[in-house]
Amino acid sequence: MWRMRATAAIASADGNDREAVSILDPYAEGLERLGLLEELLWVRLDLGRALIRIDREQAVTAFTAAAELAERIGALSQGRLASQALRRLGVRAWRRGPASGGDGLDALSNREREIARHVAGGSSNREVAEALVVSPKTVERHVTNILAKLGLRNRTELASVVRSAVVRDSPDE
């Protein structure tokens, strides 16, 4: 089976995408039957890449299947690759995931809530890093985790959530 993937990669590199697809399709079916999900995920990504130049709709189907499988098995990097490929094909690929470990800001650690408040106040990663005496990269990682935990797409949505939580917790309510 490993030889099949290598042969498909060679065919694709040579520009013979139809041959690559004809090899990858049965390979993916075999991997699925065997329950080799991580390998199946990579093959679905390869299949999507080969299909881009042949059939856009089938490429979207392959990348969508890869994204769903990645989400199911917790393969974040491969899920991002599938989502990026879908976006390049003009497909809206983001999904709001459920918050984990609590509702709203309660799902966050104390440090993440602190960073979320700074972000909601309009601070850049560098400004937050300086205020908390950490590196900007650490703040970037925290912001990424916060957005994922809350199922948000960007800092604006985060600011909205933080501000609405502050209003709900006010003594006037």
N, CA, C and O of each residue as an XYZ file, in Angstrom:
692
protein
N       0.817     -1.202      0.000
C       0.000      0.000      0.000
C       0.862      1.267      0.000
O       0.502      2.272     -0.614
N       2.009      1.207      0.699
C       2.876      2.384      0.731
C       3.381      2.720     -0.671
O       3.541      3.889     -1.020
N       3.626      1.690     -1.463
C       4.109      1.908     -2.829
C       3.057      2.664     -3.644
O       3.404      3.456     -4.521
N       1.778      2.422     -3.359
C       0.712      3.103     -4.089
C       0.807      4.615     -3.888
O       0.687      5.386     -4.841
N       1.020      5.023     -2.656
C       1.091      6.461     -2.384
C       2.311      7.071     -3.062
O       2.233      8.165     -3.622
N       3.434      6.368     -3.013
C       4.650      6.880     -3.663
C       4.442      6.973     -5.171
O       4.854      7.952     -5.793
N       3.812      5.970     -5.758
C       3.552      5.982     -7.204
C       2.622      7.138     -7.559
O       2.821      7.806     -8.574
N       1.611      7.377     -6.731
C       0.685      8.487     -6.969
C       1.414      9.825     -6.860
O       1.150     10.735     -7.646
N       2.322      9.954     -5.902
C       3.082     11.196     -5.739
C       3.953     11.453     -6.961
O       4.077     12.589     -7.418
N       4.548     10.400     -7.479
C       5.385     10.540     -8.677
C       4.534     10.947     -9.866
O       4.914     11.828    -10.637
N       3.383     10.307    -10.016
C       2.480     10.641    -11.128
C       2.042     12.098    -11.035
O       2.014     12.808    -12.040
N       1.704     12.538     -9.844
C       1.273     13.922     -9.655
C       2.418     14.890     -9.953
O       2.211     15.918    -10.597
N       3.615     14.564     -9.488
C       4.782     15.418     -9.748
C       5.084     15.511    -11.235
O       5.577     16.531    -11.717
N       4.783     14.432    -11.962
C       4.995     14.428    -13.415
C       3.853     15.108    -14.160
O       3.873     15.181    -15.388
N       2.852     15.610    -13.423
C       1.723     16.286    -14.060
C       0.612     15.352    -14.494
O      -0.336     15.781    -15.151
N       0.714     14.077    -14.136
C      -0.321     13.119    -14.515
C      -1.303     12.950    -13.353
O      -1.302     11.933    -12.658
N      -2.140     13.973    -13.161
C      -3.057     13.981    -12.032
C      -4.128     12.902    -12.141
O      -4.551     12.359    -11.120
N      -4.571     12.581    -13.342
C      -5.599     11.534    -13.504
C      -5.072     10.181    -13.014
O      -5.791      9.429    -12.355
N      -3.821      9.880    -13.337
C      -3.223      8.637    -12.859
C      -3.096      8.654    -11.339
O      -3.371      7.655    -10.674
N      -2.677      9.799    -10.795
C      -2.563      9.917     -9.337
C      -3.911      9.666     -8.671
O      -3.990      8.947     -7.674
N      -4.968     10.254     -9.216
C      -6.311     10.064     -8.657
C      -6.733      8.599     -8.759
O      -7.326      8.053     -7.829
N      -6.425      7.967     -9.889
C      -6.823      6.559    -10.068
C      -6.093      5.641     -9.078
O      -6.575      4.548     -8.781
N      -4.961      6.070     -8.578
C      -4.221      5.293     -7.572
C      -4.706      5.646     -6.161
O      -4.886      4.766     -5.319
N      -4.914      6.935     -5.917
C      -5.259      7.389     -4.568
C      -6.671      6.995     -4.145
O      -6.905      6.731     -2.965
N      -7.614      6.950     -5.081
C      -8.995      6.572     -4.730
C      -9.065      5.193     -4.075
O      -9.576      5.081     -2.961
N      -8.567      4.138     -4.733
C      -8.640      2.822     -4.086
C      -7.748      2.722     -2.841
O      -8.049      1.971     -1.913
N      -6.655      3.480     -2.832
C      -5.769      3.490     -1.673
C      -6.527      4.036     -0.463
O      -6.450      3.476      0.630
N      -7.264      5.138     -0.667
C      -8.044      5.736      0.417
C      -9.112      4.756      0.918
O      -9.330      4.633      2.123
N      -9.765      4.070     -0.002
C     -10.788      3.089      0.394
C     -10.175      1.986      1.245
O     -10.761      1.569      2.244
N      -8.995      1.515      0.852
C      -8.311      0.471      1.619
C      -7.919      0.947      3.012
O      -8.074      0.217      3.990
N      -7.415      2.163      3.097
C      -7.032      2.722      4.397
C      -8.244      2.877      5.306
O      -8.171      2.630      6.510
N      -9.347      3.286      4.716
C     -10.565      3.450      5.509
C     -11.045      2.101      6.049
O     -11.435      1.991      7.212
N     -11.013      1.076      5.191
C     -11.411     -0.277      5.636
C     -10.523     -0.766      6.772
O     -10.997     -1.425      7.697
N      -9.238     -0.444      6.702
C      -8.287     -0.894      7.720
C      -8.299     -0.012      8.978
O      -7.695     -0.363      9.991
N      -8.984      1.124      8.906
C      -9.043      2.011     10.059
C      -7.778      2.817     10.272
O      -7.534      3.295     11.380
N      -6.965      2.980      9.232
C      -5.718      3.755      9.322
C      -6.038      5.224      9.028
O      -5.757      5.733      7.943
N      -6.627      5.881     10.012
C      -7.203      7.199      9.802
C      -6.177      8.302      9.569
O      -6.416      9.197      8.759
N      -5.043      8.257     10.258
C      -4.036      9.294     10.044
C      -3.470      9.238      8.625
O      -3.309     10.269      7.971
N      -3.176      8.047      8.164
C      -2.684      7.890      6.793
C      -3.783      8.276      5.798
O      -3.513      8.912      4.779
N      -5.024      7.886      6.104
C      -6.160      8.241      5.245
C      -6.283      9.758      5.113
O      -6.580     10.269      4.033
N      -6.060     10.457      6.188
C      -6.141     11.912      6.165
C      -5.139     12.503      5.173
O      -5.491     13.370      4.373
N      -3.894     12.035      5.228
C      -2.882     12.534      4.291
C      -3.228     12.177      2.850
O      -2.995     12.970      1.938
N      -3.778     10.994      2.647
C      -4.142     10.579      1.289
C      -5.289     11.441      0.756
O      -5.303     11.802     -0.421
N      -6.250     11.770      1.625
C      -7.343     12.650      1.185
C      -6.815     14.035      0.811
O      -7.303     14.652     -0.136
N      -5.830     14.517      1.546
C      -5.213     15.794      1.177
C      -4.514     15.688     -0.176
O      -4.654     16.571     -1.022
N      -3.759     14.604     -0.378
C      -3.087     14.377     -1.668
C      -4.113     14.264     -2.795
O      -3.920     14.812     -3.880
N      -5.189     13.556     -2.528
C      -6.242     13.369     -3.530
C      -6.843     14.723     -3.905
O      -7.055     15.007     -5.084
N      -7.115     15.552     -2.902
C      -7.651     16.887     -3.179
C      -6.717     17.704     -4.040
O      -7.152     18.390     -4.965
N      -5.418     17.632     -3.735
C      -4.433     18.393     -4.529
C      -4.402     17.923     -5.979
O      -4.299     18.732     -6.902
N      -4.493     16.611     -6.169
C      -4.472     16.077     -7.535
C      -5.760     16.455     -8.275
O      -5.731     16.694     -9.482
N      -6.869     16.509     -7.570
C      -8.153     16.803     -8.208
C      -8.338     18.274     -8.558
O      -9.173     18.602     -9.401
N      -7.587     19.153     -7.938
C      -7.749     20.597     -8.185
C      -7.693     20.906     -9.673
O      -8.499     21.689    -10.175
N      -6.765     20.308    -10.371
C      -6.593     20.611    -11.803
C      -7.525     19.809    -12.702
O      -7.604     20.063    -13.904
N      -8.230     18.839    -12.120
C      -9.098     17.975    -12.920
C     -10.574     18.304    -12.712
O     -11.310     18.532    -13.672
N     -10.999     18.325    -11.445
C     -12.415     18.491    -11.119
C     -12.539     19.228     -9.787
O     -12.334     18.652     -8.718
N     -12.878     20.510     -9.875
C     -12.947     21.347     -8.673
C     -13.914     20.780     -7.643
O     -13.589     20.744     -6.456
N     -15.089     20.339     -8.065
C     -16.097     19.836     -7.119
C     -15.594     18.600     -6.367
O     -15.811     18.472     -5.161
N     -14.935     17.709     -7.071
C     -14.384     16.533     -6.402
C     -13.237     16.930     -5.458
O     -13.051     16.316     -4.407
N     -12.481     17.947     -5.838
C     -11.413     18.436     -4.965
C     -12.020     18.994     -3.682
O     -11.513     18.737     -2.590
N     -13.106     19.759     -3.809
C     -13.800     20.289     -2.631
C     -14.287     19.145     -1.756
O     -14.169     19.202     -0.532
N     -14.831     18.112     -2.375
C     -15.311     16.945     -1.616
C     -14.163     16.274     -0.872
O     -14.308     15.911      0.296
N     -13.031     16.108     -1.535
C     -11.875     15.455     -0.904
C     -11.340     16.293      0.255
O     -11.051     15.759      1.326
N     -11.207     17.598      0.046
C     -10.696     18.459      1.119
C     -11.693     18.566      2.276
O     -11.292     18.637      3.438
N     -12.980     18.577      1.959
C     -13.996     18.612      3.011
C     -13.944     17.338      3.845
O     -14.023     17.386      5.072
N     -13.812     16.198      3.169
C     -13.693     14.922      3.888
C     -12.433     14.915      4.758
O     -12.445     14.398      5.875
N     -11.355     15.489      4.240
C     -10.106     15.562      5.017
C     -10.295     16.457      6.242
O      -9.850     16.115      7.338
N     -10.953     17.599      6.059
C     -11.175     18.519      7.179
C     -12.039     17.870      8.254
O     -11.765     18.009      9.446
N     -13.086     17.160      7.829
C     -13.963     16.492      8.791
C     -13.228     15.382      9.533
O     -13.392     15.229     10.744
N     -12.425     14.614      8.818
C     -11.650     13.551      9.457
C     -10.630     14.149     10.427
O     -10.445     13.640     11.532
N      -9.979     15.217     10.013
C      -8.992     15.867     10.884
C      -9.647     16.341     12.175
O      -9.086     16.188     13.260
N     -10.832     16.913     12.048
C     -11.540     17.369     13.244
C     -11.909     16.184     14.137
O     -11.789     16.251     15.360
N     -12.354     15.108     13.510
C     -12.771     13.917     14.270
C     -11.624     13.293     15.054
O     -11.815     12.837     16.181
N     -10.422     13.271     14.457
C      -9.297     12.614     15.140
C      -8.375     13.611     15.841
O      -7.360     13.224     16.420
N      -8.730     14.885     15.784
C      -7.939     15.892     16.487
C      -6.625     16.242     15.827
O      -5.667     16.602     16.510
N      -6.561     16.143     14.511
C      -5.343     16.465     13.762
C      -5.420     17.928     13.307
O      -5.852     18.217     12.191
N      -5.000     18.836     14.177
C      -5.170     20.266     13.921
C      -4.404     20.761     12.700
O      -4.952     21.508     11.890
N      -3.146     20.355     12.558
C      -2.336     20.845     11.436
C      -2.913     20.400     10.092
O      -3.006     21.193      9.156
N      -3.297     19.130     10.005
C      -3.873     18.639      8.761
C      -5.230     19.292      8.495
O      -5.589     19.545      7.345
N      -5.972     19.560      9.556
C      -7.245     20.258      9.403
C      -7.042     21.650      8.843
O      -7.819     22.110      8.006
N      -5.989     22.327      9.309
C      -5.679     23.658      8.779
C      -5.296     23.579      7.301
O      -5.693     24.430      6.505
N      -4.526     22.555      6.941
C      -4.149     22.395      5.528
C      -5.395     22.214      4.656
O      -5.504     22.818      3.589
N      -6.329     21.382      5.113
C      -7.565     21.150      4.358
C      -8.375     22.439      4.271
O      -8.906     22.766      3.210
N      -8.472     23.168      5.369
C      -9.229     24.423      5.377
C      -8.600     25.463      4.454
O      -9.308     26.181      3.749
N      -7.275     25.542      4.460
C      -6.586     26.484      3.569
C      -6.856     26.134      2.111
O      -7.100     27.017      1.289
N      -6.813     24.846      1.795
C      -7.075     24.413      0.418
C      -8.508     24.749      0.021
O      -8.761     25.188     -1.102
N      -9.440     24.543      0.941
C     -10.840     24.877      0.649
C     -11.000     26.381      0.423
O     -11.716     26.795     -0.489
N     -10.348     27.189      1.235
C     -10.439     28.639      1.054
C      -9.866     29.053     -0.297
O     -10.416     29.928     -0.966
N      -8.750     28.418     -0.703
C      -8.171     28.731     -2.018
C      -9.142     28.365     -3.145
O      -9.099     28.954     -4.225
N     -10.003     27.404     -2.889
C     -11.008     27.008     -3.875
C     -12.275     27.851     -3.759
O     -13.242     27.635     -4.490
N     -12.264     28.809     -2.838
C     -13.407     29.693     -2.675
C     -14.506     29.136     -1.782
O     -15.644     29.601     -1.835
N     -14.176     28.148     -0.965
C     -15.159     27.533     -0.081
C     -14.953     28.064      1.326
O     -13.831     28.106      1.831
N     -16.035     28.463      1.944
C     -15.973     28.928      3.338
C     -15.703     27.719      4.213
O     -16.516     26.797      4.272
N     -14.564     27.718      4.895
C     -14.105     26.497      5.568
C     -14.093     26.583      7.084
O     -13.755     25.595      7.735
N     -14.445     27.712      7.676
C     -14.355     27.789      9.137
C     -15.602     27.193      9.758
O     -16.688     27.211      9.178
N     -15.413     26.667     10.951
C     -16.514     26.131     11.733
C     -16.379     26.669     13.145
O     -15.275     26.771     13.679
N     -17.487     27.006     13.733
C     -17.466     27.378     15.139
C     -17.550     26.114     15.957
O     -18.535     25.380     15.886
N     -16.525     25.863     16.728
C     -16.534     24.699     17.591
C     -17.162     25.034     18.928
O     -17.193     26.200     19.322
N     -17.657     24.040     19.624
C     -18.244     24.308     20.928
C     -17.160     24.675     21.940
O     -16.030     24.196     21.860
N     -17.520     25.520     22.875
C     -16.579     25.857     23.943
C     -16.346     24.609     24.774
O     -17.258     23.807     24.977
N     -15.119     24.451     25.254
C     -14.806     23.267     26.046
C     -14.570     23.648     27.494
O     -13.959     24.676     27.784
N     -15.053     22.819     28.397
C     -14.766     22.998     29.808
C     -15.508     24.140     30.469
O     -15.025     24.665     31.473
N     -16.643     24.546     29.966
C     -17.419     25.601     30.598
C     -18.105     26.446     29.550
O     -17.966     26.210     28.350
N     -18.847     27.433     30.018
C     -19.559     28.314     29.108
C     -18.819     29.635     28.986
O     -18.347     30.185     29.981
N     -18.721     30.141     27.767
C     -18.123     31.440     27.551
C     -16.734     31.558     28.144
O     -15.888     30.678     27.984
N     -16.521     32.669     28.834
C     -15.199     32.947     29.396
C     -14.819     31.977     30.506
O     -13.642     31.872     30.850
N     -15.795     31.261     31.076
C     -15.493     30.266     32.109
C     -14.669     29.109     31.549
O     -14.035     28.376     32.307
N     -14.676     28.944     30.226
C     -13.894     27.882     29.600
C     -12.404     28.211     29.583
O     -11.575     27.348     29.294
N     -12.068     29.466     29.895
C     -10.682     29.920     29.803
C      -9.974     29.827     31.147
O     -10.597     29.894     32.207
N      -8.654     29.671     31.074
C      -7.837     29.731     32.289
C      -7.776     31.190     32.755
O      -8.162     32.098     32.019
N      -7.293     31.406     33.975
C      -7.162     32.777     34.491
C      -6.280     33.625     33.586
O      -6.599     34.784     33.320
N      -5.176     33.061     33.110
C      -4.253     33.799     32.236
C      -4.925     34.125     30.904
O      -4.766     35.224     30.374
N      -5.677     33.160     30.365
C      -6.370     33.409     29.097
C      -7.430     34.501     29.259
O      -7.599     35.331     28.366
N      -8.144     34.510     30.388
C      -9.135     35.577     30.633
C      -8.436     36.935     30.721
O      -8.943     37.932     30.207
N      -7.283     36.969     31.367
C      -6.522     38.204     31.494
C      -6.110     38.715     30.108
O      -6.244     39.901     29.807
N      -5.615     37.817     29.285
C      -5.204     38.201     27.925
C      -6.420     38.613     27.109
O      -6.349     39.576     26.346
N      -7.530     37.906     27.255
C      -8.758     38.247     26.529
C      -9.213     39.664     26.880
O      -9.659     40.406     26.005
N      -9.103     40.044     28.157
C      -9.491     41.405     28.560
C      -8.586     42.446     27.895
O      -9.064     43.489     27.449
N      -7.300     42.170     27.830
C      -6.369     43.098     27.162
C      -6.714     43.224     25.678
O      -6.751     44.327     25.131
N      -6.964     42.087     25.038
C      -7.304     42.096     23.606
C      -8.604     42.862     23.387
O      -8.708     43.654     22.451
N      -9.595     42.628     24.247
C     -10.874     43.329     24.121
C     -10.698     44.834     24.298
O     -11.459     45.628     23.745
N      -9.691     45.212     25.070
C      -9.399     46.632     25.259
C      -8.647     47.259     24.096
O      -8.366     48.457     24.105
N      -8.322     46.451     23.100
C      -7.672     46.974     21.899
C      -6.159     46.853     21.887
O      -5.502     47.398     21.000
N      -5.599     46.148     22.856
C      -4.137     46.003     22.904
C      -3.631     45.045     21.832
O      -4.281     44.047     21.523
N      -2.479     45.353     21.274
C      -1.818     44.451     20.323
C      -1.125     43.344     21.109
O      -0.993     43.434     22.329
N      -0.685     42.304     20.414
C       0.051     41.231     21.084
C       1.296     41.775     21.784
O       1.614     41.359     22.899
N       1.988     42.687     21.144
C       3.201     43.256     21.737
C       2.859     44.038     23.008
O       3.576     43.944     24.005
N       1.781     44.801     22.977
C       1.373     45.569     24.161
C       0.968     44.644     25.304
O       1.312     44.894     26.459
N       0.241     43.583     24.987
C      -0.147     42.611     26.009
C       1.106     41.956     26.588
O       1.229     41.796     27.803
N       2.029     41.581     25.712
C       3.270     40.932     26.153
C       4.047     41.837     27.102
O       4.554     41.378     28.125
N       4.143     43.109     26.767
C       4.859     44.046     27.635
C       4.158     44.202     28.982
O       4.814     44.276     30.021
N       2.825     44.251     28.966
C       2.071     44.426     30.214
C       2.189     43.195     31.119
O       2.211     43.323     32.343
N       2.263     42.018     30.522
C       2.286     40.779     31.310
C       3.685     40.182     31.449
O       3.858     39.143     32.086
N       4.674     40.831     30.859
C       6.068     40.404     30.900
C       6.221     38.969     30.365
O       6.769     38.086     31.025
N       5.721     38.787     29.163
C       5.889     37.531     28.431
C       6.260     37.892     27.001
O       6.264     39.069     26.642
N       6.567     36.905     26.190
C       6.927     37.198     24.800
C       5.664     37.384     23.958
O       4.612     36.836     24.287
N       5.766     38.151     22.877
C       4.623     38.309     21.971
C       4.161     36.962     21.388
O       2.976     36.766     21.120
N       5.102     36.052     21.201
C       4.755     34.731     20.676
C       3.871     33.980     21.676
O       2.948     33.270     21.277
N       4.151     34.135     22.965
C       3.332     33.500     23.998
C       1.917     34.071     23.958
O       0.939     33.332     24.071
N       1.815     35.371     23.800
C       0.500     36.013     23.710
C      -0.228     35.509     22.466
O      -1.421     35.212     22.516
N       0.488     35.415     21.360
C      -0.110     34.918     20.118
C      -0.691     33.515     20.314
O      -1.797     33.229     19.856
N       0.049     32.652     20.990
C      -0.411     31.289     21.255
C      -1.659     31.306     22.149
O      -2.616     30.571     21.906
N      -1.635     32.159     23.188
C      -2.798     32.267     24.076
C      -4.027     32.750     23.300
O      -5.121     32.212     23.473
N      -3.849     33.751     22.457
C      -4.979     34.278     21.681
C      -5.539     33.185     20.765
O      -6.755     33.037     20.644
N      -4.652     32.423     20.123
C      -5.097     31.308     19.278
C      -5.906     30.307     20.090
O      -6.964     29.858     19.647
N      -5.418     29.954     21.272
C      -6.136     29.001     22.126
C      -7.474     29.559     22.586
O      -8.468     28.834     22.627
N      -7.507     30.835     22.932
C      -8.743     31.480     23.374
C      -9.791     31.422     22.261
O     -10.937     31.039     22.494
N      -9.385     31.805     21.057
C     -10.319     31.795     19.935
C     -10.850     30.384     19.679
O     -12.040     30.201     19.418
N      -9.963     29.387     19.754
C     -10.384     28.004     19.533
C     -11.351     27.537     20.616
O     -12.373     26.921     20.316
N     -11.032     27.828     21.862
C     -11.900     27.390     22.969
C     -13.284     28.010     22.895
O     -14.279     27.366     23.224
N     -13.344     29.254     22.466
C     -14.626     29.955     22.424
C     -15.334     29.817     21.086
O     -16.464     30.278     20.925
N     -14.665     29.177     20.121
C     -15.272     29.002     18.800
C     -15.405     30.306     18.043
O     -16.373     30.513     17.310
N     -14.431     31.187     18.221
C     -14.458     32.495     17.571
C     -13.453     32.533     16.429
O     -12.524     31.728     16.371
N     -13.659     33.489     15.515
C     -12.776     33.593     14.361
C     -11.724     34.669     14.483
O     -10.658     34.559     13.877
N     -12.000     35.721     15.264
C     -11.055     36.829     15.270
C     -11.142     37.631     16.566
O     -11.974     37.352     17.430
N     -10.281     38.620     16.684
C     -10.180     39.439     17.887
C     -11.430     40.289     18.090
O     -11.801     40.581     19.227
N     -12.077     40.685     17.009
C     -13.292     41.489     17.127
C     -14.400     40.693     17.803
O     -15.092     41.199     18.686
N     -14.564     39.434     17.376
C     -15.565     38.585     18.024
C     -15.210     38.364     19.492
O     -16.094     38.345     20.348
N     -13.925     38.198     19.787
C     -13.487     38.025     21.168
C     -13.833     39.266     21.991
O     -14.344     39.147     23.105
N     -13.560     40.445     21.455
C     -13.870     41.683     22.171
C     -15.360     41.770     22.468
O     -15.751     42.195     23.556
N     -16.181     41.380     21.529
C     -17.629     41.403     21.723
C     -18.047     40.472     22.861
O     -18.880     40.838     23.691
N     -17.476     39.280     22.898
C     -17.799     38.316     23.955
C     -17.354     38.841     25.314
O     -18.100     38.750     26.289
N     -16.158     39.384     25.385
C     -15.635     39.901     26.654
C     -16.487     41.075     27.131
O     -16.846     41.147     28.306
N     -16.808     41.984     26.229
C     -17.613     43.148     26.614
C     -19.000     42.744     27.079
O     -19.515     43.306     28.046
N     -19.615     41.776     26.405
C     -20.957     41.344     26.829
C     -20.889     40.626     28.181
O     -21.836     40.715     28.962
N     -19.806     39.924     28.473
C     -19.656     39.271     29.774
C     -19.476     40.314     30.869
O     -19.990     40.140     31.974
N     -18.759     41.389     30.582
C     -18.559     42.459     31.558
C     -19.895     43.123     31.874
O     -20.181     43.423     33.033
N     -20.713     43.354     30.849
C     -22.021     43.979     31.055
C     -22.921     43.068     31.889
O     -23.615     43.548     32.786
N     -22.923     41.768     31.612
C     -23.761     40.814     32.369
C     -23.354     40.753     33.832
O     -24.196     40.562     34.710
N     -22.058     40.915     34.095
C     -21.560     40.809     35.470
C     -21.590     42.151     36.216
O     -21.115     42.233     37.349
N     -22.131     43.179     35.607
C     -22.137     44.487     36.260
C     -23.129     44.488     37.421
O     -24.092     43.720     37.403
N     -22.916     45.327     38.425
C     -23.806     45.378     39.587
C     -25.207     45.890     39.244
O     -26.136     45.694     40.027
N     -25.377     46.538     38.096
C     -26.689     47.051     37.706
C     -27.644     45.951     37.298
O     -28.859     46.147     37.304
N     -27.106     44.789     36.940
C     -27.961     43.724     36.423
C     -28.648     42.988     37.556
O     -29.411     42.053     37.313
